[in-house]
Amino acid sequence: MKIQNLKAVRGSTKVMMGLAVLCGLAPWASATPATLGFYPSTDIYPKNTFHLDVDSYGRGVKTDALVSSGLTYGIGPETSKIFGRSEVGLDYLLRLFGTIPATDPADDIGGTSRLIGNFKTQVYDNPSSATRVVLGAWGLGSRKIFAPSYLYLTSAKSFEFGRVHLGIARSLADRDVIAAPSGSSDRTSLHLGYDRYFANNKLQFAVDYYSGKNAVTGVQPTLYYYINDKANFGVGYFRANDASVAPSRNQVYLCFDYNFGGPPAAAPAAPPVPETAPTTPATN
């Protein structure tokens, strides 16, 4: 994202998972790391900044696939050098397929098994060319919730028409963990993404995509509305690459984000847009 204060509140990643006992896989929304819509972006929360959000996926507004909440923390130290910005986060699974724990006690998911870890660090940053490269991991968790455990390298560059992402991601999980009900279990994906702000930076359109077929790959366009410099709502539409993903290949994404703490700096931090593009001063 561009270095603008309104962008300080956005940053959820959505981990797609499910339980084998339900014979399907459902998306799991999470608060970390900073993303465009579904997958991690090059944005990184600044030092001493906390980001909280609640996310859900489901058929329509039923939220019958998954509900989660997470917290992200920016480590800093806020420079353009290698490792000059980093963030870490945890997400907590609140509901899966409409209920947690499951009806059958044998299917119950313990508290620690509901946790998902993420981290991201900057490996290259050039403000003059509006370019950044990050290395990170997302979806690090228990086999009980089919955590995909992705390692990724992603780059982004800002233009007058918006920002473009290009990267590669590799799942470190076993194939049976990331497999869709159809059996598709591609472990390596090309990452493509795009975002742009408009309406005086009150609205943001973002879309991102992972290639290949497994339980977590697909495309998601998302529209965000920024209430102020700390809070926003988002509505998106996720379409899985594999038609067998349950409870539906097509799911609605809903989110609320809130940014608090830390110094008065823009979050997530990202390369600035060209000088001809509108900007909003960081005041949070």
Contacts in CASP RR format, 6 or more apart in sequence:
PFRMAT RR
TARGET T0000
AUTHOR 0000-0000-0000
METHOD contacts of the structure
MODEL  1
MKIQNLKAVRGSTKVMMGLAVLCGLAPWASATPATLGFYPSTDIYPKNTF
HLDVDSYGRGVKTDALVSSGLTYGIGPETSKIFGRSEVGLDYLLRLFGTI
PATDPADDIGGTSRLIGNFKTQVYDNPSSATRVVLGAWGLGSRKIFAPSY
LYLTSAKSFEFGRVHLGIARSLADRDVIAAPSGSSDRTSLHLGYDRYFAN
NKLQFAVDYYSGKNAVTGVQPTLYYYINDKANFGVGYFRANDASVAPSRN
QVYLCFDYNFGGPPAAAPAAPPVPETAPTTPATN
1 7 0 8 1.000
1 10 0 8 1.000
1 34 0 8 1.000
1 41 0 8 1.000
1 43 0 8 1.000
1 163 0 8 1.000
1 195 0 8 1.000
1 204 0 8 1.000
1 268 0 8 1.000
1 270 0 8 1.000
2 158 0 8 1.000
2 163 0 8 1.000
2 197 0 8 1.000
2 270 0 8 1.000
2 271 0 8 1.000
2 272 0 8 1.000
2 273 0 8 1.000
2 277 0 8 1.000
2 279 0 8 1.000
3 266 0 8 1.000
3 269 0 8 1.000
3 270 0 8 1.000
3 271 0 8 1.000
3 272 0 8 1.000
3 279 0 8 1.000
3 282 0 8 1.000
4 197 0 8 1.000
4 201 0 8 1.000
4 266 0 8 1.000
4 279 0 8 1.000
4 280 0 8 1.000
4 282 0 8 1.000
5 229 0 8 1.000
5 266 0 8 1.000
5 280 0 8 1.000
5 281 0 8 1.000
5 282 0 8 1.000
5 283 0 8 1.000
5 284 0 8 1.000
6 197 0 8 1.000
6 201 0 8 1.000
6 202 0 8 1.000
6 226 0 8 1.000
6 229 0 8 1.000
6 232 0 8 1.000
6 280 0 8 1.000
7 43 0 8 1.000
7 197 0 8 1.000
7 204 0 8 1.000
7 226 0 8 1.000
7 266 0 8 1.000
7 267 0 8 1.000
7 268 0 8 1.000
7 270 0 8 1.000
8 49 0 8 1.000
8 229 0 8 1.000
8 230 0 8 1.000
8 259 0 8 1.000
8 266 0 8 1.000
8 267 0 8 1.000
8 268 0 8 1.000
8 282 0 8 1.000
8 284 0 8 1.000
9 51 0 8 1.000
9 226 0 8 1.000
9 229 0 8 1.000
9 230 0 8 1.000
9 231 0 8 1.000
9 232 0 8 1.000
9 257 0 8 1.000
9 258 0 8 1.000
9 259 0 8 1.000
9 267 0 8 1.000
10 34 0 8 1.000
10 43 0 8 1.000
10 204 0 8 1.000
10 224 0 8 1.000
10 232 0 8 1.000
10 257 0 8 1.000
10 268 0 8 1.000
11 31 0 8 1.000
11 32 0 8 1.000
11 33 0 8 1.000
11 34 0 8 1.000
11 35 0 8 1.000
11 41 0 8 1.000
11 43 0 8 1.000
11 51 0 8 1.000
11 53 0 8 1.000
11 72 0 8 1.000
11 257 0 8 1.000
11 268 0 8 1.000
12 29 0 8 1.000
12 30 0 8 1.000
12 31 0 8 1.000
12 32 0 8 1.000
12 35 0 8 1.000
12 37 0 8 1.000
12 53 0 8 1.000
12 55 0 8 1.000
12 255 0 8 1.000
12 257 0 8 1.000
13 30 0 8 1.000
13 31 0 8 1.000
13 32 0 8 1.000
13 33 0 8 1.000
13 34 0 8 1.000
13 35 0 8 1.000
13 37 0 8 1.000
13 38 0 8 1.000
13 39 0 8 1.000
13 40 0 8 1.000
13 118 0 8 1.000
13 138 0 8 1.000
13 139 0 8 1.000
14 27 0 8 1.000
14 28 0 8 1.000
14 29 0 8 1.000
14 30 0 8 1.000
14 35 0 8 1.000
14 37 0 8 1.000
14 38 0 8 1.000
14 39 0 8 1.000
14 55 0 8 1.000
14 57 0 8 1.000
14 220 0 8 1.000
14 238 0 8 1.000
14 253 0 8 1.000
15 27 0 8 1.000
15 28 0 8 1.000
15 29 0 8 1.000
15 30 0 8 1.000
15 91 0 8 1.000
15 116 0 8 1.000
15 138 0 8 1.000
15 139 0 8 1.000
15 147 0 8 1.000
15 148 0 8 1.000
15 216 0 8 1.000
16 25 0 8 1.000
16 26 0 8 1.000
16 27 0 8 1.000
16 28 0 8 1.000
16 148 0 8 1.000
16 215 0 8 1.000
16 216 0 8 1.000
16 217 0 8 1.000
16 240 0 8 1.000
16 245 0 8 1.000
17 25 0 8 1.000
17 26 0 8 1.000
17 27 0 8 1.000
17 28 0 8 1.000
17 66 0 8 1.000
17 145 0 8 1.000
17 146 0 8 1.000
17 147 0 8 1.000
17 148 0 8 1.000
17 215 0 8 1.000
17 216 0 8 1.000
18 24 0 8 1.000
18 25 0 8 1.000
18 26 0 8 1.000
18 28 0 8 1.000
18 96 0 8 1.000
18 97 0 8 1.000
18 145 0 8 1.000
18 146 0 8 1.000
18 215 0 8 1.000
19 96 0 8 1.000
19 97 0 8 1.000
19 102 0 8 1.000
19 107 0 8 1.000
19 109 0 8 1.000
19 144 0 8 1.000
19 145 0 8 1.000
19 146 0 8 1.000
20 146 0 8 1.000
21 102 0 8 1.000
21 104 0 8 1.000
21 107 0 8 1.000
22 97 0 8 1.000
22 246 0 8 1.000
23 181 0 8 1.000
23 246 0 8 1.000
24 180 0 8 1.000
24 181 0 8 1.000
24 244 0 8 1.000
24 245 0 8 1.000
24 246 0 8 1.000
25 146 0 8 1.000
25 180 0 8 1.000
25 181 0 8 1.000
25 215 0 8 1.000
25 216 0 8 1.000
25 245 0 8 1.000
25 246 0 8 1.000
26 57 0 8 1.000
26 58 0 8 1.000
26 65 0 8 1.000
26 66 0 8 1.000
26 96 0 8 1.000
26 97 0 8 1.000
26 245 0 8 1.000
26 246 0 8 1.000
26 247 0 8 1.000
26 251 0 8 1.000
27 57 0 8 1.000
27 58 0 8 1.000
27 65 0 8 1.000
27 66 0 8 1.000
27 216 0 8 1.000
27 238 0 8 1.000
27 251 0 8 1.000
27 253 0 8 1.000
28 57 0 8 1.000
28 66 0 8 1.000
28 68 0 8 1.000
28 91 0 8 1.000
28 93 0 8 1.000
28 96 0 8 1.000
28 116 0 8 1.000
28 145 0 8 1.000
29 55 0 8 1.000
29 56 0 8 1.000
29 57 0 8 1.000
29 66 0 8 1.000
29 67 0 8 1.000
29 68 0 8 1.000
29 253 0 8 1.000
29 255 0 8 1.000
30 55 0 8 1.000
30 68 0 8 1.000
30 70 0 8 1.000
30 91 0 8 1.000
30 116 0 8 1.000
30 118 0 8 1.000
30 138 0 8 1.000
30 139 0 8 1.000
31 51 0 8 1.000
31 52 0 8 1.000
31 53 0 8 1.000
31 54 0 8 1.000
31 55 0 8 1.000
31 68 0 8 1.000
31 69 0 8 1.000
31 70 0 8 1.000
31 71 0 8 1.000
31 72 0 8 1.000
31 89 0 8 1.000
31 91 0 8 1.000
31 257 0 8 1.000
32 51 0 8 1.000
32 70 0 8 1.000
32 71 0 8 1.000
32 72 0 8 1.000
32 87 0 8 1.000
32 88 0 8 1.000
32 89 0 8 1.000
32 90 0 8 1.000
32 91 0 8 1.000
32 117 0 8 1.000
32 118 0 8 1.000
32 138 0 8 1.000
33 40 0 8 1.000
33 44 0 8 1.000
33 72 0 8 1.000
33 87 0 8 1.000
33 89 0 8 1.000
33 118 0 8 1.000
33 119 0 8 1.000
33 120 0 8 1.000
33 136 0 8 1.000
33 138 0 8 1.000
34 40 0 8 1.000
34 41 0 8 1.000
34 43 0 8 1.000
34 44 0 8 1.000
34 45 0 8 1.000
34 51 0 8 1.000
34 72 0 8 1.000
34 87 0 8 1.000
34 120 0 8 1.000
34 268 0 8 1.000
35 41 0 8 1.000
35 43 0 8 1.000
35 208 0 8 1.000
36 165 0 8 1.000
36 193 0 8 1.000
36 194 0 8 1.000
36 195 0 8 1.000
36 206 0 8 1.000
36 207 0 8 1.000
36 208 0 8 1.000
36 222 0 8 1.000
37 206 0 8 1.000
37 207 0 8 1.000
37 208 0 8 1.000
37 220 0 8 1.000
37 222 0 8 1.000
37 236 0 8 1.000
37 253 0 8 1.000
38 208 0 8 1.000
38 210 0 8 1.000
38 218 0 8 1.000
38 220 0 8 1.000
38 222 0 8 1.000
38 238 0 8 1.000
38 253 0 8 1.000
39 138 0 8 1.000
39 152 0 8 1.000
39 169 0 8 1.000
39 191 0 8 1.000
39 193 0 8 1.000
39 208 0 8 1.000
39 209 0 8 1.000
39 210 0 8 1.000
40 118 0 8 1.000
40 120 0 8 1.000
40 134 0 8 1.000
40 136 0 8 1.000
40 138 0 8 1.000
40 152 0 8 1.000
40 154 0 8 1.000
41 154 0 8 1.000
41 156 0 8 1.000
41 165 0 8 1.000
41 193 0 8 1.000
41 195 0 8 1.000
41 208 0 8 1.000
41 268 0 8 1.000
41 270 0 8 1.000
42 132 0 8 1.000
42 133 0 8 1.000
42 134 0 8 1.000
42 154 0 8 1.000
42 155 0 8 1.000
42 156 0 8 1.000
42 165 0 8 1.000
42 270 0 8 1.000
42 271 0 8 1.000
43 268 0 8 1.000
43 269 0 8 1.000
43 270 0 8 1.000
44 74 0 8 1.000
44 85 0 8 1.000
44 86 0 8 1.000
44 87 0 8 1.000
44 120 0 8 1.000
44 121 0 8 1.000
44 122 0 8 1.000
44 134 0 8 1.000
44 268 0 8 1.000
44 269 0 8 1.000
44 270 0 8 1.000
45 51 0 8 1.000
45 72 0 8 1.000
45 73 0 8 1.000
45 74 0 8 1.000
45 87 0 8 1.000
45 267 0 8 1.000
45 268 0 8 1.000
45 269 0 8 1.000
46 74 0 8 1.000
46 76 0 8 1.000
46 78 0 8 1.000
46 85 0 8 1.000
46 262 0 8 1.000
46 263 0 8 1.000
46 265 0 8 1.000
46 266 0 8 1.000
46 267 0 8 1.000
46 268 0 8 1.000
46 269 0 8 1.000
47 74 0 8 1.000
47 75 0 8 1.000
47 76 0 8 1.000
47 77 0 8 1.000
47 78 0 8 1.000
47 262 0 8 1.000
47 263 0 8 1.000
47 265 0 8 1.000
48 74 0 8 1.000
48 261 0 8 1.000
48 262 0 8 1.000
48 263 0 8 1.000
49 73 0 8 1.000
49 74 0 8 1.000
49 259 0 8 1.000
49 260 0 8 1.000
49 261 0 8 1.000
49 262 0 8 1.000
49 263 0 8 1.000
49 265 0 8 1.000
49 267 0 8 1.000
50 71 0 8 1.000
50 72 0 8 1.000
50 73 0 8 1.000
50 74 0 8 1.000
50 259 0 8 1.000
50 260 0 8 1.000
50 261 0 8 1.000
50 262 0 8 1.000
51 71 0 8 1.000
51 72 0 8 1.000
51 73 0 8 1.000
51 257 0 8 1.000
51 258 0 8 1.000
51 259 0 8 1.000
51 267 0 8 1.000
52 69 0 8 1.000
52 70 0 8 1.000
52 71 0 8 1.000
52 257 0 8 1.000
52 258 0 8 1.000
52 259 0 8 1.000
52 260 0 8 1.000
53 69 0 8 1.000
53 70 0 8 1.000
53 255 0 8 1.000
53 256 0 8 1.000
53 257 0 8 1.000
53 258 0 8 1.000
54 67 0 8 1.000
54 68 0 8 1.000
54 69 0 8 1.000
54 70 0 8 1.000
54 255 0 8 1.000
54 256 0 8 1.000
55 67 0 8 1.000
55 68 0 8 1.000
55 69 0 8 1.000
55 253 0 8 1.000
55 254 0 8 1.000
55 255 0 8 1.000
56 63 0 8 1.000
56 65 0 8 1.000
56 66 0 8 1.000
56 67 0 8 1.000
56 68 0 8 1.000
56 253 0 8 1.000
56 254 0 8 1.000
56 255 0 8 1.000
57 63 0 8 1.000
57 65 0 8 1.000
57 66 0 8 1.000
57 238 0 8 1.000
57 251 0 8 1.000
57 252 0 8 1.000
57 253 0 8 1.000
58 64 0 8 1.000
58 65 0 8 1.000
58 66 0 8 1.000
58 247 0 8 1.000
58 248 0 8 1.000
58 251 0 8 1.000
58 252 0 8 1.000
59 65 0 8 1.000
59 247 0 8 1.000
59 248 0 8 1.000
59 250 0 8 1.000
59 251 0 8 1.000
59 252 0 8 1.000
60 251 0 8 1.000
60 252 0 8 1.000
61 252 0 8 1.000
61 254 0 8 1.000
63 95 0 8 1.000
63 98 0 8 1.000
63 254 0 8 1.000
64 97 0 8 1.000
64 98 0 8 1.000
64 247 0 8 1.000
65 97 0 8 1.000
65 247 0 8 1.000
65 248 0 8 1.000
65 251 0 8 1.000
66 93 0 8 1.000
66 95 0 8 1.000
66 96 0 8 1.000
66 97 0 8 1.000
67 94 0 8 1.000
67 95 0 8 1.000
67 98 0 8 1.000
68 91 0 8 1.000
68 92 0 8 1.000
68 93 0 8 1.000
68 94 0 8 1.000
68 116 0 8 1.000
69 91 0 8 1.000
69 92 0 8 1.000
69 94 0 8 1.000
70 89 0 8 1.000
70 90 0 8 1.000
70 91 0 8 1.000
70 92 0 8 1.000
71 89 0 8 1.000
71 90 0 8 1.000
72 87 0 8 1.000
72 88 0 8 1.000
72 89 0 8 1.000
72 118 0 8 1.000
73 87 0 8 1.000
73 88 0 8 1.000
73 89 0 8 1.000
74 85 0 8 1.000
74 86 0 8 1.000
74 87 0 8 1.000
74 88 0 8 1.000
74 267 0 8 1.000
75 85 0 8 1.000
75 86 0 8 1.000
75 87 0 8 1.000
75 88 0 8 1.000
76 84 0 8 1.000
76 85 0 8 1.000
76 86 0 8 1.000
77 84 0 8 1.000
77 85 0 8 1.000
78 84 0 8 1.000
78 85 0 8 1.000
78 265 0 8 1.000
78 269 0 8 1.000
79 85 0 8 1.000
80 122 0 8 1.000
80 125 0 8 1.000
80 126 0 8 1.000
80 127 0 8 1.000
81 125 0 8 1.000
82 122 0 8 1.000
82 123 0 8 1.000
82 124 0 8 1.000
83 121 0 8 1.000
83 122 0 8 1.000
83 123 0 8 1.000
84 121 0 8 1.000
84 122 0 8 1.000
84 125 0 8 1.000
85 121 0 8 1.000
85 122 0 8 1.000
85 125 0 8 1.000
85 269 0 8 1.000
86 119 0 8 1.000
86 120 0 8 1.000
86 121 0 8 1.000
86 122 0 8 1.000
87 119 0 8 1.000
87 120 0 8 1.000
87 121 0 8 1.000
87 268 0 8 1.000
88 117 0 8 1.000
88 118 0 8 1.000
88 119 0 8 1.000
89 117 0 8 1.000
89 118 0 8 1.000
89 119 0 8 1.000
90 115 0 8 1.000
90 116 0 8 1.000
90 117 0 8 1.000
90 118 0 8 1.000
91 115 0 8 1.000
91 116 0 8 1.000
91 117 0 8 1.000
91 118 0 8 1.000
92 114 0 8 1.000
92 115 0 8 1.000
92 116 0 8 1.000
93 100 0 8 1.000
93 109 0 8 1.000
93 114 0 8 1.000
93 115 0 8 1.000
93 116 0 8 1.000
93 145 0 8 1.000
94 100 0 8 1.000
96 102 0 8 1.000
96 109 0 8 1.000
96 145 0 8 1.000
97 247 0 8 1.000
100 109 0 8 1.000
100 114 0 8 1.000
101 107 0 8 1.000
101 108 0 8 1.000
101 109 0 8 1.000
101 110 0 8 1.000
102 108 0 8 1.000
102 109 0 8 1.000
109 144 0 8 1.000
109 145 0 8 1.000
110 144 0 8 1.000
112 142 0 8 1.000
113 142 0 8 1.000
113 144 0 8 1.000
113 145 0 8 1.000
114 145 0 8 1.000
115 141 0 8 1.000
115 142 0 8 1.000
116 139 0 8 1.000
116 140 0 8 1.000
116 141 0 8 1.000
116 145 0 8 1.000
116 147 0 8 1.000
117 137 0 8 1.000
117 138 0 8 1.000
117 139 0 8 1.000
117 140 0 8 1.000
117 141 0 8 1.000
118 136 0 8 1.000
118 137 0 8 1.000
118 138 0 8 1.000
118 139 0 8 1.000
118 140 0 8 1.000
119 136 0 8 1.000
119 137 0 8 1.000
120 134 0 8 1.000
120 135 0 8 1.000
120 136 0 8 1.000
120 137 0 8 1.000
121 134 0 8 1.000
121 135 0 8 1.000
121 136 0 8 1.000
122 132 0 8 1.000
122 133 0 8 1.000
122 134 0 8 1.000
123 133 0 8 1.000
123 134 0 8 1.000
123 135 0 8 1.000
123 153 0 8 1.000
124 131 0 8 1.000
124 132 0 8 1.000
124 133 0 8 1.000
124 155 0 8 1.000
125 131 0 8 1.000
125 132 0 8 1.000
125 133 0 8 1.000
125 271 0 8 1.000
126 132 0 8 1.000
126 271 0 8 1.000
127 271 0 8 1.000
127 272 0 8 1.000
129 157 0 8 1.000
129 271 0 8 1.000
130 157 0 8 1.000
130 158 0 8 1.000
130 159 0 8 1.000
130 271 0 8 1.000
130 272 0 8 1.000
130 273 0 8 1.000
130 274 0 8 1.000
131 155 0 8 1.000
131 156 0 8 1.000
131 157 0 8 1.000
131 271 0 8 1.000
132 155 0 8 1.000
132 156 0 8 1.000
132 270 0 8 1.000
132 271 0 8 1.000
133 153 0 8 1.000
133 154 0 8 1.000
133 155 0 8 1.000
133 156 0 8 1.000
134 153 0 8 1.000
134 154 0 8 1.000
134 155 0 8 1.000
135 152 0 8 1.000
135 153 0 8 1.000
136 151 0 8 1.000
136 152 0 8 1.000
136 153 0 8 1.000
137 149 0 8 1.000
137 150 0 8 1.000
137 151 0 8 1.000
137 152 0 8 1.000
137 172 0 8 1.000
138 150 0 8 1.000
138 152 0 8 1.000
139 147 0 8 1.000
139 148 0 8 1.000
139 149 0 8 1.000
139 150 0 8 1.000
140 147 0 8 1.000
140 149 0 8 1.000
141 147 0 8 1.000
141 149 0 8 1.000
143 173 0 8 1.000
143 174 0 8 1.000
143 177 0 8 1.000
146 173 0 8 1.000
146 177 0 8 1.000
146 178 0 8 1.000
146 215 0 8 1.000
147 173 0 8 1.000
147 177 0 8 1.000
148 171 0 8 1.000
148 173 0 8 1.000
148 177 0 8 1.000
148 178 0 8 1.000
148 214 0 8 1.000
148 215 0 8 1.000
148 216 0 8 1.000
149 171 0 8 1.000
149 172 0 8 1.000
149 173 0 8 1.000
149 177 0 8 1.000
150 169 0 8 1.000
150 170 0 8 1.000
150 171 0 8 1.000
150 172 0 8 1.000
150 216 0 8 1.000
151 169 0 8 1.000
151 170 0 8 1.000
151 172 0 8 1.000
152 167 0 8 1.000
152 168 0 8 1.000
152 169 0 8 1.000
152 170 0 8 1.000
152 191 0 8 1.000
153 167 0 8 1.000
153 168 0 8 1.000
153 169 0 8 1.000
154 165 0 8 1.000
154 166 0 8 1.000
154 167 0 8 1.000
154 168 0 8 1.000
154 169 0 8 1.000
154 191 0 8 1.000
155 165 0 8 1.000
155 166 0 8 1.000
155 167 0 8 1.000
156 163 0 8 1.000
156 164 0 8 1.000
156 165 0 8 1.000
156 166 0 8 1.000
156 270 0 8 1.000
156 271 0 8 1.000
157 163 0 8 1.000
157 164 0 8 1.000
157 271 0 8 1.000
158 270 0 8 1.000
158 271 0 8 1.000
158 272 0 8 1.000
158 273 0 8 1.000
158 274 0 8 1.000
158 277 0 8 1.000
159 273 0 8 1.000
159 274 0 8 1.000
160 273 0 8 1.000
160 274 0 8 1.000
160 276 0 8 1.000
160 277 0 8 1.000
161 196 0 8 1.000
162 194 0 8 1.000
162 195 0 8 1.000
162 196 0 8 1.000
162 273 0 8 1.000
162 277 0 8 1.000
163 194 0 8 1.000
163 195 0 8 1.000
163 196 0 8 1.000
163 270 0 8 1.000
163 271 0 8 1.000
163 273 0 8 1.000
164 193 0 8 1.000
164 194 0 8 1.000
165 191 0 8 1.000
165 192 0 8 1.000
165 193 0 8 1.000
165 194 0 8 1.000
165 208 0 8 1.000
166 191 0 8 1.000
166 192 0 8 1.000
166 193 0 8 1.000
167 190 0 8 1.000
167 191 0 8 1.000
167 192 0 8 1.000
168 188 0 8 1.000
168 189 0 8 1.000
168 190 0 8 1.000
168 191 0 8 1.000
169 188 0 8 1.000
169 189 0 8 1.000
169 191 0 8 1.000
169 210 0 8 1.000
170 187 0 8 1.000
170 188 0 8 1.000
170 189 0 8 1.000
171 178 0 8 1.000
171 187 0 8 1.000
171 188 0 8 1.000
171 214 0 8 1.000
171 216 0 8 1.000
173 187 0 8 1.000
175 185 0 8 1.000
175 187 0 8 1.000
176 185 0 8 1.000
178 185 0 8 1.000
178 187 0 8 1.000
178 214 0 8 1.000
178 215 0 8 1.000
178 216 0 8 1.000
179 185 0 8 1.000
179 214 0 8 1.000
179 215 0 8 1.000
180 213 0 8 1.000
180 214 0 8 1.000
180 215 0 8 1.000
180 240 0 8 1.000
180 242 0 8 1.000
180 244 0 8 1.000
180 245 0 8 1.000
181 242 0 8 1.000
181 244 0 8 1.000
181 245 0 8 1.000
181 246 0 8 1.000
182 213 0 8 1.000
182 242 0 8 1.000
182 243 0 8 1.000
182 244 0 8 1.000
183 244 0 8 1.000
184 212 0 8 1.000
184 213 0 8 1.000
184 214 0 8 1.000
184 242 0 8 1.000
184 244 0 8 1.000
185 214 0 8 1.000
186 211 0 8 1.000
186 212 0 8 1.000
186 213 0 8 1.000
186 214 0 8 1.000
186 217 0 8 1.000
187 214 0 8 1.000
189 210 0 8 1.000
189 211 0 8 1.000
189 212 0 8 1.000
189 217 0 8 1.000
190 210 0 8 1.000
190 211 0 8 1.000
191 208 0 8 1.000
191 209 0 8 1.000
191 210 0 8 1.000
191 211 0 8 1.000
192 208 0 8 1.000
192 209 0 8 1.000
192 211 0 8 1.000
193 206 0 8 1.000
193 207 0 8 1.000
193 208 0 8 1.000
193 209 0 8 1.000
194 206 0 8 1.000
194 207 0 8 1.000
194 208 0 8 1.000
195 204 0 8 1.000
195 205 0 8 1.000
195 206 0 8 1.000
195 207 0 8 1.000
196 204 0 8 1.000
196 205 0 8 1.000
197 203 0 8 1.000
197 204 0 8 1.000
197 278 0 8 1.000
198 204 0 8 1.000
198 205 0 8 1.000
200 278 0 8 1.000
201 226 0 8 1.000
201 278 0 8 1.000
201 280 0 8 1.000
202 225 0 8 1.000
202 226 0 8 1.000
203 223 0 8 1.000
203 224 0 8 1.000
203 225 0 8 1.000
203 226 0 8 1.000
204 223 0 8 1.000
204 224 0 8 1.000
204 226 0 8 1.000
205 221 0 8 1.000
205 222 0 8 1.000
205 223 0 8 1.000
206 221 0 8 1.000
206 222 0 8 1.000
206 224 0 8 1.000
207 219 0 8 1.000
207 220 0 8 1.000
207 221 0 8 1.000
207 222 0 8 1.000
208 219 0 8 1.000
208 220 0 8 1.000
209 218 0 8 1.000
209 219 0 8 1.000
209 220 0 8 1.000
210 216 0 8 1.000
210 217 0 8 1.000
210 218 0 8 1.000
210 241 0 8 1.000
211 217 0 8 1.000
211 241 0 8 1.000
212 241 0 8 1.000
213 241 0 8 1.000
213 242 0 8 1.000
214 241 0 8 1.000
214 242 0 8 1.000
215 240 0 8 1.000
215 242 0 8 1.000
215 245 0 8 1.000
217 240 0 8 1.000
217 241 0 8 1.000
217 242 0 8 1.000
218 238 0 8 1.000
218 239 0 8 1.000
218 240 0 8 1.000
218 241 0 8 1.000
219 238 0 8 1.000
219 239 0 8 1.000
219 241 0 8 1.000
220 236 0 8 1.000
220 237 0 8 1.000
220 238 0 8 1.000
220 239 0 8 1.000
220 253 0 8 1.000
221 236 0 8 1.000
221 237 0 8 1.000
222 234 0 8 1.000
222 235 0 8 1.000
222 236 0 8 1.000
222 237 0 8 1.000
222 253 0 8 1.000
223 234 0 8 1.000
223 235 0 8 1.000
223 236 0 8 1.000
224 232 0 8 1.000
224 233 0 8 1.000
224 234 0 8 1.000
225 232 0 8 1.000
225 233 0 8 1.000
225 234 0 8 1.000
226 232 0 8 1.000
227 233 0 8 1.000
229 259 0 8 1.000
229 283 0 8 1.000
229 284 0 8 1.000
230 258 0 8 1.000
230 259 0 8 1.000
230 260 0 8 1.000
230 284 0 8 1.000
231 256 0 8 1.000
231 257 0 8 1.000
231 258 0 8 1.000
231 259 0 8 1.000
232 256 0 8 1.000
232 257 0 8 1.000
233 254 0 8 1.000
233 255 0 8 1.000
233 256 0 8 1.000
233 257 0 8 1.000
234 253 0 8 1.000
234 254 0 8 1.000
234 255 0 8 1.000
234 256 0 8 1.000
234 257 0 8 1.000
235 252 0 8 1.000
235 253 0 8 1.000
235 254 0 8 1.000
236 252 0 8 1.000
236 253 0 8 1.000
236 254 0 8 1.000
237 250 0 8 1.000
237 251 0 8 1.000
237 252 0 8 1.000
237 253 0 8 1.000
238 250 0 8 1.000
238 251 0 8 1.000
238 252 0 8 1.000
238 253 0 8 1.000
239 249 0 8 1.000
239 250 0 8 1.000
240 249 0 8 1.000
240 250 0 8 1.000
242 249 0 8 1.000
243 249 0 8 1.000
259 267 0 8 1.000
259 284 0 8 1.000
264 282 0 8 1.000
264 283 0 8 1.000
264 284 0 8 1.000
265 282 0 8 1.000
265 284 0 8 1.000
266 282 0 8 1.000
266 284 0 8 1.000
267 284 0 8 1.000
272 279 0 8 1.000
273 279 0 8 1.000
END
